[in-house]
Amino acid sequence: MEARAVAKYVPIAPRKVRLVADLVRNRDVEAALDILRFTNKAGAVAINKVLRSALANAGQNPDIEVDDLYVKRILIDNGPIRYWARFKGRLHINRIRRRRCHITVILDERAS
């Protein structure tokens, strides 16, 4: 039985979040939460929030044993990019890209 949670339009670059997602993929939920608590990256806060949401969703289903859950998949997809320009000297333009991402966490029970 699976439980999932999705966070869309998270205002951080997907490349930065994928670094943290690789740390917690295929780990037990308690170990993943401990890793995220002590990881000094901005993506750890966003993944922690989505992971807790998926854990709460799993708690709503009576068929799922919450103690046996592990992180089955974490998907970090590209979101929309906001473009704008900042003017530089001598009529040059510096193009700025503000990236966003979509985070999907899927939890599943380990076969005992």
C-alpha positions, 0 to 999 in steps of 0.5 A: 500500500502506498502513500504519496504527497506532492508539493508544487511550485516550490521556489528552489532550483530542482538541481539543489533539491535533487542533492538532498533527495539522493540522501533519503531515497530508499531509507526508512522514514524515521532515518530519512527525517533524521537525515533531513533534520541535520542536513544544512541545505535549503532543499532539506526543509522542502523535502522534510515538509513533503515527507511529513505530509506523506507520512500523515497521509499514510496515517489516515489509511488503516491498511498501512502500518506506519512503522514499516514505511520507507521512502520508495520514490522521490521525484523532483520535476522542473516547474515554471521558470520566471524570467526577467531582466536586470540592466547592466552598464552600457545598455547590456541586459543581464537575464535572470531565471528564477526556477521552481520545482515540483516535489513528489514523495511516495512511501511504501511498506517494507516486506517483513 
